[in-house]
């Protein structure tokens, strides 16, 4: 089939280089962000045992569920900032930043307040094993109290990415990781010699708070030193308000990502309920495998973000013909980066999960789970490139329905059926099967409808 979009052949290598330059720091940023949490998980699992690790793992799907709103808001902000940056509209860019940061802070404060009330019933509803429930509730309340600070950090990184800056968030997370590595064991175990009591499972939460504050402080200093357009100064402060029109646009563009993460988190919670019935060992295995799996998903998400940002910048600059080239480069990068990492993790799975816990049964379950789920990341990444490019052009409804429909209708029923027929580990086959179905449907819509109608009309 002939592509109707008149895309020049010459810019393709340049676009590939732009992807690599953008993706390198972005992938490393995601890795460092995950390492901050992973270090806490390793310290908890090694210093406090498998029950404490299971308590932490029980909260992670809830964390993703509540963070979904910020993921969506950040996606919308990246698109609008990308368009303003491409059009050289500095005032509009700062207006987007001001509305985004205020909305994120208010949302974080609201969720932090709710955490005190909902943590206990939510963790109980999830079927958290009784022997780890008290620790799980304490950890959930502590993490939800951090939401205002965590959300501000996440949105700052999203805004910077919209301008094409992926290096500053990378350096900021380097600061965060360094602080976490030093302080997490100190607060978990305490230092009696100086009168610091052991905080147990809350030690990691305290370390994460201090690490995030340190990274935000460094980012503010760095942006001011560079006179960056998003530096905290009077010009940005003048835009720190909720603009109703901008907020509605941010929500409209961000709803697909937010709903995707919400639906995905709810699906994870459904699978977790199935897993929790098999006891603490199965829950701990879920936690260890999920931590490793996040690293494989990061390149996939990074490529999707890059595709969306480059598409938005092309639209803002009036170069819509570049959208097809952006899509092709995104697909190639996903196969290269995500596929290569998936193969590496498949081979190294036993060593990877062994970092988190020494229990042989937990390691065995987590290894087999990881070797199943890792291939779903490749399908997820390819589907996300399609949806990211379409969303940057304003096409929201159909890609969202496809993504949400697959997550809502397939993962839990498939997990229940496969687990019932073939045992606990087979439950996780639902993940690659669901992402593959989403890839097929996104591809059919992109090539069969969107490319020939929407893209042709834009050009």
C-alpha positions as CSV (number, residue, x, y, z in Angstrom):
1,X,0.0,0.0,0.0
2,X,1.4,3.4,-0.9
3,X,1.7,6.0,1.8
4,X,-0.2,9.1,0.7
5,X,1.9,11.4,2.9
6,X,4.6,13.3,1.0
7,X,7.5,12.6,3.5
8,X,11.0,13.7,2.3
9,X,13.5,10.9,2.4
10,X,16.5,13.1,3.5
11,X,15.3,14.0,7.0
12,X,14.9,10.4,8.2
13,X,18.5,9.9,9.4
14,X,18.3,13.3,11.2
15,X,15.1,12.3,12.9
16,X,16.6,9.0,14.0
17,X,19.5,10.9,15.6
18,X,17.0,13.2,17.3
19,X,15.2,10.2,18.7
20,X,18.5,8.8,20.1
21,X,19.6,12.1,21.6
22,X,16.1,12.6,23.2
23,X,15.8,8.9,24.3
24,X,19.2,8.4,25.8
25,X,18.7,10.8,28.8
26,X,14.9,10.0,29.0
27,X,15.5,6.3,29.3
28,X,18.3,6.9,31.8
29,X,15.9,9.2,33.7
30,X,13.3,6.5,33.9
31,X,15.9,4.0,35.0
32,X,17.2,6.3,37.8
33,X,13.6,7.0,38.8
34,X,12.9,3.3,39.1
35,X,16.3,2.8,40.9
36,X,15.2,5.2,43.6
37,X,12.2,2.9,44.3
38,X,14.2,-0.3,43.7
39,X,16.8,0.7,46.2
40,X,14.1,1.1,48.8
41,X,12.6,-2.3,47.8
42,X,16.0,-4.0,48.1
43,X,16.7,-2.4,51.5
44,X,13.2,-3.4,52.7
45,X,13.4,-6.9,51.4
46,X,17.0,-7.5,52.6
47,X,16.8,-5.7,55.9
48,X,13.3,-6.4,57.0
49,X,12.4,-9.7,55.1
50,X,9.9,-11.1,52.6
51,X,6.8,-10.0,54.6
52,X,7.9,-6.4,54.5
53,X,8.6,-6.6,50.8
54,X,5.1,-8.1,50.3
55,X,3.6,-5.2,52.2
56,X,5.4,-2.7,49.9
57,X,4.4,-4.7,46.8
58,X,0.7,-4.7,47.9
59,X,0.7,-0.9,47.7
60,X,2.4,-0.5,44.3
61,X,-0.7,-0.9,42.1
62,X,-2.5,1.6,44.3
63,X,0.4,4.0,43.8
64,X,0.1,3.7,40.1
65,X,-3.6,4.1,40.2
66,X,-3.4,7.4,42.1
67,X,-0.4,8.6,40.0
68,X,-2.4,8.0,36.8
69,X,-4.0,11.4,37.1
70,X,-0.5,13.0,37.1
71,X,0.7,10.8,34.2
72,X,-2.2,12.1,32.2
73,X,-1.7,15.7,33.2
74,X,2.0,15.4,32.4
75,X,1.2,13.9,29.0
76,X,-1.2,16.8,28.1
77,X,1.4,19.3,29.4
78,X,4.2,17.8,27.3
79,X,2.0,18.1,24.2
80,X,1.0,21.7,24.8
81,X,4.5,22.7,25.8
82,X,5.8,21.0,22.7
83,X,3.4,22.9,20.5
84,X,4.3,26.2,22.2
85,X,8.0,25.5,22.0
86,X,7.7,24.6,18.3
87,X,5.8,27.9,17.7
88,X,8.3,29.9,19.9
89,X,5.5,31.0,22.2
90,X,7.3,31.6,25.5
91,X,4.3,33.2,27.3
92,X,2.0,30.4,26.3
93,X,4.6,27.8,27.4
94,X,4.8,29.4,30.9
95,X,1.0,29.6,31.1
96,X,0.8,25.8,30.5
97,X,3.5,25.3,33.2
98,X,1.7,27.4,35.7
99,X,-1.7,25.7,35.3
100,X,0.0,22.3,35.3
101,X,1.9,22.7,38.5
102,X,-1.0,24.2,40.4
103,X,-3.4,21.4,39.3
104,X,-0.8,18.8,40.3
105,X,-0.2,20.3,43.7
106,X,-3.9,20.6,44.5
107,X,-4.5,17.0,43.4
108,X,-1.6,15.8,45.5
109,X,-2.9,17.5,48.6
110,X,-6.3,16.1,48.1
111,X,-5.1,12.5,47.7
112,X,-2.7,12.9,50.6
113,X,-5.6,13.9,52.8
114,X,-7.7,11.0,51.6
115,X,-4.9,8.5,52.3
116,X,-5.3,8.6,56.0
117,X,-9.0,7.5,55.6
118,X,-8.9,5.1,52.7
119,X,-5.6,3.2,53.2
120,X,-6.9,0.6,55.7
121,X,-10.1,-0.4,53.8
122,X,-8.4,-0.4,50.4
123,X,-5.5,-2.6,51.5
124,X,-8.0,-5.0,53.2
125,X,-10.3,-5.0,50.1
126,X,-7.3,-6.0,48.0
127,X,-7.0,-9.2,50.1
128,X,-3.6,-8.3,51.4
129,X,-2.4,-11.3,53.5
130,X,-3.3,-10.8,57.1
131,X,0.3,-11.2,58.3
132,X,1.5,-8.2,56.3
133,X,-1.7,-6.0,56.4
134,X,-0.6,-3.8,59.3
135,X,2.8,-3.0,57.6
136,X,1.0,-2.5,54.3
137,X,-1.4,0.1,55.7
138,X,1.5,2.0,57.4
139,X,3.4,2.1,54.2
140,X,0.4,3.2,52.1
141,X,-0.4,6.1,54.4
142,X,3.3,7.2,54.4
143,X,3.6,7.1,50.6
144,X,0.3,8.9,50.0
145,X,1.4,11.7,52.3
146,X,4.3,12.3,49.8
147,X,2.0,12.8,46.8
148,X,2.2,16.7,46.7
149,X,6.0,16.6,46.5
150,X,6.2,13.5,44.2
151,X,3.6,15.0,41.8
152,X,5.4,18.3,41.6
153,X,8.6,16.5,40.7
154,X,6.9,14.3,38.1
155,X,5.2,17.3,36.4
156,X,8.4,19.4,36.4
157,X,10.1,16.6,34.4
158,X,7.1,16.3,32.0
159,X,7.2,20.1,31.3
160,X,11.0,20.0,30.6
161,X,10.5,17.1,28.2
162,X,8.0,19.1,26.2
163,X,10.8,21.6,25.5
164,X,13.1,18.8,24.4
165,X,15.1,18.9,27.6
166,X,15.6,15.3,28.9
167,X,19.0,16.0,30.4
168,X,17.9,18.1,33.4
169,X,15.4,15.6,34.7
170,X,18.1,12.9,34.4
171,X,20.6,14.9,36.5
172,X,17.8,15.7,39.1
173,X,17.1,12.0,39.5
174,X,20.8,11.3,39.9
175,X,20.6,13.6,42.9
176,X,17.5,11.8,44.2
177,X,19.1,8.4,43.8
178,X,22.3,9.4,45.6
179,X,20.3,10.7,48.5
180,X,18.2,7.5,48.7
181,X,21.2,5.2,48.6
182,X,22.7,6.9,51.5
183,X,19.7,7.6,53.7
184,X,17.3,4.6,53.2
185,X,19.3,2.1,55.3
186,X,20.0,4.8,57.9
187,X,16.3,5.5,58.5
188,X,15.2,1.8,58.1
189,X,17.6,0.5,60.7
190,X,18.2,3.7,62.7
191,X,21.5,4.9,64.2
192,X,21.3,4.4,68.0
193,X,24.7,6.1,68.5
194,X,23.2,9.5,67.5
195,X,19.7,8.8,68.9
196,X,18.0,8.1,65.6
197,X,15.4,5.3,66.1
198,X,14.7,2.6,63.5
199,X,11.8,3.6,61.3
200,X,11.3,0.1,59.8
201,X,9.1,0.1,56.7
202,X,8.6,3.9,56.9
203,X,12.4,4.5,56.7
204,X,12.3,4.2,52.9
205,X,9.4,6.7,52.8
206,X,11.4,9.3,54.8
207,X,14.4,8.8,52.5
208,X,12.3,9.2,49.4
209,X,10.8,12.5,50.7
210,X,14.3,13.9,51.4
211,X,15.6,12.6,48.1
212,X,12.7,14.2,46.1
213,X,13.1,17.6,47.9
214,X,16.8,17.5,47.1
215,X,16.2,16.9,43.4
216,X,13.6,19.7,43.2
217,X,16.0,22.1,44.9
218,X,18.8,21.2,42.5
219,X,16.4,21.5,39.5
220,X,15.3,25.0,40.5
221,X,19.0,26.1,41.0
222,X,20.0,24.6,37.7
223,X,17.2,26.2,35.7
224,X,17.8,29.6,37.2
225,X,21.6,29.3,36.4
226,X,20.8,28.6,32.8
227,X,18.1,31.2,32.5
228,X,15.8,28.5,31.3
229,X,12.3,29.4,30.0
230,X,10.9,27.3,32.9
231,X,13.2,28.7,35.6
232,X,11.4,29.6,38.8
233,X,11.4,33.4,38.6
234,X,8.9,36.3,38.4
235,X,7.9,35.6,34.8
236,X,6.9,32.0,35.8
237,X,5.4,33.1,39.1
238,X,3.1,35.4,37.2
239,X,1.6,32.4,35.4
240,X,1.2,30.2,38.5
241,X,-2.6,30.1,38.4
242,X,-5.4,27.8,37.2
243,X,-6.5,28.8,33.7
244,X,-9.8,27.1,33.1
245,X,-9.4,26.9,29.3
246,X,-5.9,25.6,29.5
247,X,-6.9,23.1,32.2
248,X,-9.7,21.7,30.1
249,X,-7.3,21.3,27.2
250,X,-4.7,19.6,29.4
251,X,-7.4,17.2,30.7
252,X,-8.7,16.5,27.3
253,X,-5.2,15.6,26.0
254,X,-4.2,13.9,29.2
255,X,-7.4,11.8,29.8
256,X,-6.3,9.0,27.5
257,X,-3.0,8.5,29.4
258,X,-4.6,9.0,32.8
259,X,-7.4,6.6,32.0
260,X,-4.9,4.1,30.6
261,X,-3.0,4.0,33.8
262,X,-6.1,4.0,35.9
263,X,-7.5,1.1,34.0
264,X,-4.2,-0.7,33.9
265,X,-3.8,-0.2,37.7
266,X,-7.3,-1.5,38.3
267,X,-6.5,-4.5,36.1
268,X,-3.3,-5.0,38.2
269,X,-5.3,-4.8,41.4
270,X,-7.7,-7.4,40.0
271,X,-4.8,-9.7,39.2
272,X,-3.2,-8.9,42.6
273,X,-6.4,-10.1,44.3
274,X,-6.0,-13.4,42.4
275,X,-2.3,-13.6,43.4
276,X,-2.9,-12.7,47.1
277,X,-5.0,-15.9,47.5
278,X,-1.8,-17.9,47.1
279,X,-0.1,-16.3,50.1
280,X,2.7,-13.9,51.0
281,X,5.3,-15.7,48.9
282,X,3.3,-15.1,45.7
283,X,2.7,-11.5,46.6
284,X,6.4,-11.0,47.3
285,X,7.2,-12.6,43.9
286,X,4.8,-10.2,42.3
287,X,6.7,-7.3,43.9
288,X,10.1,-8.5,42.8
289,X,9.0,-9.2,39.2
290,X,7.2,-5.9,38.9
291,X,10.2,-4.0,39.9
292,X,12.4,-5.6,37.2
293,X,9.6,-5.4,34.7
294,X,9.4,-1.6,35.1
295,X,12.8,-1.3,33.7
296,X,11.8,-3.1,30.5
297,X,8.7,-0.9,30.2
298,X,10.7,2.3,30.5
299,X,12.2,2.3,27.0
300,X,8.8,1.5,25.6
301,X,7.2,4.5,27.4
302,X,10.2,6.7,26.6
303,X,9.8,6.0,22.9
304,X,6.1,6.7,23.1
305,X,6.8,10.0,24.9
306,X,9.4,11.0,22.3
307,X,7.0,10.1,19.4
308,X,4.3,12.3,21.0
309,X,6.6,15.2,21.7
310,X,8.2,15.2,18.2
311,X,4.8,14.9,16.6
312,X,3.5,17.9,18.7
313,X,6.6,20.0,17.8
314,X,6.1,19.2,14.1
315,X,2.5,20.3,14.3
316,X,3.4,23.5,16.2
317,X,6.0,24.3,13.5
318,X,3.6,23.6,10.7
319,X,5.4,20.5,9.5
320,X,2.7,17.8,9.7
321,X,4.3,15.8,6.9
322,X,6.9,14.7,9.4
323,X,4.3,12.7,11.4
324,X,4.6,9.6,9.3
325,X,8.4,9.7,9.7
326,X,8.1,10.2,13.4
327,X,5.9,7.1,13.6
328,X,8.4,4.9,11.6
329,X,11.3,6.0,13.7
330,X,9.4,5.4,16.9
331,X,8.6,1.8,15.8
332,X,12.3,1.1,15.0
333,X,13.5,2.5,18.3
334,X,11.0,0.5,20.2
335,X,12.1,-2.8,18.6
336,X,15.7,-2.0,19.1
337,X,15.6,-0.7,22.7
338,X,12.7,-2.5,24.3
339,X,13.1,-5.7,22.3
340,X,16.8,-5.9,23.1
341,X,16.3,-5.2,26.8
342,X,13.5,-7.8,27.0
343,X,15.8,-10.4,25.6
344,X,18.5,-9.5,28.1
345,X,16.1,-9.6,31.1
346,X,14.7,-13.0,29.9
347,X,18.1,-14.5,30.2
348,X,19.1,-12.7,33.4
349,X,15.8,-13.1,35.2
350,X,17.0,-15.3,38.1
351,X,19.8,-13.0,39.0
352,X,17.6,-9.9,38.7
353,X,14.9,-11.0,41.0
354,X,17.5,-12.4,43.4
355,X,18.5,-8.9,44.2
356,X,15.3,-8.3,46.1
357,X,14.8,-11.4,48.2
358,X,16.7,-14.5,49.2
359,X,13.7,-16.9,49.6
360,X,14.2,-19.6,47.0
361,X,10.5,-20.1,46.4
362,X,9.9,-16.4,45.9
363,X,12.8,-16.2,43.5
364,X,11.6,-19.2,41.5
365,X,8.0,-17.8,41.1
366,X,9.3,-14.3,40.2
367,X,11.7,-15.7,37.6
368,X,9.0,-17.6,35.7
369,X,6.6,-14.6,36.0
370,X,9.2,-12.2,34.6
371,X,10.1,-14.5,31.7
372,X,6.5,-14.5,30.7
373,X,5.6,-10.8,31.1
374,X,8.7,-9.3,29.7
375,X,7.6,-9.8,26.0
376,X,4.4,-7.8,26.7
377,X,6.6,-4.7,27.0
378,X,7.5,-4.9,23.3
379,X,3.8,-5.1,22.2
380,X,2.9,-2.3,24.6
381,X,5.6,0.0,23.2
382,X,4.6,-0.5,19.6
383,X,1.0,0.2,20.4
384,X,1.9,3.3,22.4
385,X,3.8,4.8,19.5
386,X,0.6,4.6,17.4
387,X,-1.6,6.1,20.1
388,X,1.0,8.8,21.1
389,X,1.3,10.2,17.5
390,X,-2.4,10.2,17.0
391,X,-3.0,11.9,20.4
392,X,-0.5,14.6,19.5
393,X,-2.6,15.4,16.4
394,X,-5.8,15.7,18.5
395,X,-7.1,12.2,17.7
396,X,-8.0,11.0,21.1
397,X,-11.3,9.0,21.3
398,X,-10.6,5.8,19.3
399,X,-7.0,5.1,20.4
400,X,-8.3,5.6,24.0
401,X,-11.2,3.2,23.6
402,X,-8.9,0.6,22.1
403,X,-6.4,0.8,24.9
404,X,-9.0,0.9,27.7
405,X,-11.1,-1.8,26.2
406,X,-8.3,-4.2,26.1
407,X,-7.1,-3.5,29.6
408,X,-10.6,-3.5,31.1
409,X,-11.9,-6.6,29.3
410,X,-9.0,-8.9,28.9
411,X,-6.4,-8.9,31.7
412,X,-8.4,-10.1,34.7
413,X,-10.6,-12.6,32.9
414,X,-7.7,-14.0,31.1
415,X,-5.6,-14.1,34.3
416,X,-8.3,-15.9,36.1
417,X,-8.9,-18.4,33.3
418,X,-5.3,-19.2,32.7
419,X,-4.4,-19.4,36.4
420,X,-7.3,-21.7,37.0
421,X,-6.4,-24.0,34.1
422,X,-2.5,-24.0,34.3
423,X,-1.6,-22.8,37.7
424,X,-0.4,-19.6,39.5
425,X,2.4,-18.5,37.1
426,X,0.2,-18.8,34.0
427,X,-2.0,-16.0,35.4
428,X,0.6,-13.5,34.1
429,X,0.2,-14.7,30.5
430,X,-2.7,-12.4,30.4
431,X,-0.3,-9.4,30.1
432,X,1.4,-10.1,26.8
433,X,-1.8,-11.5,25.4
434,X,-3.6,-8.2,26.2
435,X,-0.9,-5.9,24.9
436,X,-0.7,-7.9,21.7
437,X,-4.4,-7.5,21.1
438,X,-4.1,-3.7,21.7
439,X,-1.2,-3.5,19.2
440,X,-3.2,-5.3,16.5
441,X,-6.2,-3.0,17.0
442,X,-4.2,0.3,17.2
443,X,-2.3,-0.7,14.0
444,X,-5.5,-1.5,12.1
445,X,-7.0,1.9,13.0
446,X,-3.8,3.9,12.4
447,X,-3.1,2.4,8.9
448,X,-6.7,1.8,7.9
449,X,-8.4,5.1,9.0
450,X,-6.2,7.7,10.6
451,X,-3.3,7.8,8.2
452,X,-5.5,8.1,5.1
453,X,-8.0,10.6,6.5
454,X,-6.8,12.6,9.5
455,X,-3.1,12.9,8.5
456,X,-3.9,13.6,4.8
457,X,-6.3,16.4,5.9
458,X,-3.7,18.0,8.2
459,X,-1.1,18.1,5.4
